[in-house]
């Protein structure tokens, strides 16, 4: 059922949650049943097939730690001692347990040659003894998907030190897990990734077992790719990271199929080309991704590994993609989220942060958002408007994640989200500007938020205007005709801020830089508050600039601001450059 219909039906999400929970419980019980296992047993693998290559960079240091008996995963550490068993003890936090059962650490061990391969085999067989017959957590579809992919990409390394019987067990387990993955119907969110993982497993396995998996997985992939990859090449979740991760998986499958002498279908190759362009679009001057809609910035080396597979990486970067707008001059680079968040099952990690921006100056992050992703342990509140660099009215939100039983069954989908009303891009010699608008504050306050961004190449300035426009005079239920609003600029943790003596201009300086950038504005009040930012699995504290004002519900309000290089002492904080009139 479409998300818009669920919004209109009282108790719609709760009713859907009951139906999904029952269906999932029955489905998982059936998949785990001896009869289904028998039906899925299929032909046994006959040796190995291709050698799939996961192009994500390995972490040799993580592998060394595991060899020494320390697992550092999901932001937590479990010490077992050399050749210890991480499976027979509680995991410190849930993200750790997820990462442990996904087996992404296999590639970190594999780079250490024979010692790493022996340890990887020992840990895999130990997992098999405890969890090989099924477990609600370790065999949940998202965890199963990544484990199938990682086992397939490291199957040859595991088989190296294994006896014939052990190699046969590991290959048989992989075949069974891949078949179960294809048998699961868990909605569209991870359908393409699940089919890709099963296809990689099929390519890695020899004989009829591998051939059957390839045939079924590629057939499934062709069905679900059109829903997952949007016509302009973005991921349906609108997460830049999701696009990059799917690109990695599809390139691995394409290479593995080629090793088997199988041509990938045209629609899969088209998706790879489109996603490559999307990764190019979202890669900013510091080599990391733009961090929006539940996607992390990711380390530069990780992103570079994907860019290296882009045969068209020298092409000009498009100006717009997947609902985002990119603006850049010599020193400044701006990414603006000009699209509505994903809806329905695609919105599990979506953020209600309309018209949010990220700004890089001199190739370094200056203005950011919270960087929240599902992998961090940050609160769901970081998916809301106050955790982004945009405008907010009163203490309201314009969309919020599900909670309680509905969230447990459906995932923390976003509900009550805003719609984008206007996206206009103008370009002229030496300048580019955007005119954007959304309706997130219309239902409650009768206000339309309009954001105008003007990037001047000649002066190397970013000028902005945030306007709240009334759509028919009204007053609130308590009779008030004014409502407070804020415009927030979250700063990267390596950026410090200092308010000038005029109480309006704010000097921004990145670590190690002698000069900085002035943010001038005409707000009624300017303050600095605490902020948090997630990057590389760590939560770091920083600052945010908060511009405050009062909007009259029948007249609206506006705040103008300008970001320019601090080439000289600040003046009196006048905003001497607003976006050009229409």
KAWOBEL-V494678 format. One record per backbone hydrogen bond with DSSP energy under -0.5 kcal/mol. NH is the residue of the N-H (numbers start at 1). CO is the residue of the C=O. Records with the same first field share a line. If there is no record, write none. Layout:
NH->CO + CO
//
This chain:
6->2
7->3
8->4
9->5
10->8
12->9
15->11
16->12
17->13
18->14
19->15
20->16
21->17
22->18
23->19
24->20
25->21
26->22
27->23
28->24
29->25
30->26
31->27
32->28
33->29 + 30
37->33
38->34
39->35
40->36
41->37 + 38
42->38
46->206
47->45
49->204
50->203
52->50
54->52
55->53
60->58
62->59
63->59
64->60
65->61
66->62
67->63
68->64
69->66
70->65
71->78
72->70
73->71 + 76
76->73
78->71
80->69 + 78
81->69
84->81
86->84
89->86
97->93
98->94
99->95
100->96
101->97
102->98
103->99 + 100
104->99
106->103
107->104
109->105
110->106
111->107
112->109
113->110
115->112
116->112
117->113
118->114
119->115
120->116
121->117
122->118
123->119
124->120
125->121
126->122
127->123
128->124
129->125
130->126
131->127
132->128
134->131
139->135
140->137
143->140
144->140
145->141
146->142
147->143
148->144
149->145
150->146
151->147
152->148
153->149
154->150 + 151
155->152
158->154
159->155
160->156
161->157
162->158
167->163
168->164
169->165
170->166
171->167
172->168
173->169
174->170
175->171
176->172
177->173
178->174
179->175
180->176
181->177
182->178
183->179
184->180
186->184
191->188
192->188
194->190
195->191
196->192
197->193
198->194
199->195
200->196
201->197
202->198
203->199
204->200
205->201 + 202
206->47
210->206
211->207
212->208
213->209
214->210
215->211
216->212
217->213
218->214
219->215
220->216
221->217
222->218
223->219 + 220
224->220
225->221
227->224
228->224
229->225
230->228 + 234
233->230
236->228
238->235
240->238
243->239
244->240
245->241
246->242
247->243
248->244
249->245
250->246
251->247
252->248
253->249
254->250
255->251
256->252
257->253
258->254
259->255
260->256
261->258
262->257
269->265
270->266
271->267
272->268
273->269
274->270
275->271
276->272
277->273
278->274
279->275
280->276
281->277
282->278
283->279
284->282 + 288
287->284
289->297
290->282
292->290
295->292
303->299
304->300
305->301
306->302 + 303
307->303
308->304
309->306
310->307
311->309
313->310
315->312
321->324
324->321
325->336
326->319
327->334
329->332
333->360
334->327
335->358
336->325
337->356
338->323 + 336
342->237
346->343
347->344
348->345
350->347
352->383
353->351
355->337
356->353
357->389
358->335
359->367
360->333
361->364
362->331
363->331
364->361
366->359
367->359
368->490
370->387
374->294
376->373
382->379
383->380
384->381
387->384
388->385
390->388
392->486
394->484
396->393
400->415
402->413
406->403
407->403
408->404
409->405
410->406
411->407
413->411
415->400
418->398
421->437
422->437
424->435
426->433
428->431
431->428
432->455
433->426
434->453
435->424
436->451
437->422
438->449
439->419
442->439
443->439
445->441
446->442
447->441
448->469
449->438
450->448 + 467
451->436
452->465
453->434
454->463
455->432
456->454 + 461
457->430 + 455
458->430
460->456
461->456
462->563
463->454 + 461
464->561
465->452
466->559
467->450 + 465
468->557
469->448 + 467
471->446
476->480
479->476
483->551
485->549
486->392
487->547
488->390
489->545
490->368
491->543
492->366
495->492
496->509
498->507
500->505
503->500
506->519
507->498
508->506 + 517
509->496
511->494
513->510
517->508
518->564
519->506
520->518 + 562
522->560
524->548
525->548
527->546
529->544
531->542
533->540
534->370
535->538
538->535
540->533 + 538
542->531
544->529
545->489
546->527
547->487 + 545
548->525 + 546
549->485
551->483
552->550 + 556
553->481
555->552
556->552
557->468
559->466
561->464
562->520
563->462
564->518 + 562
566->516
567->565
576->574
//
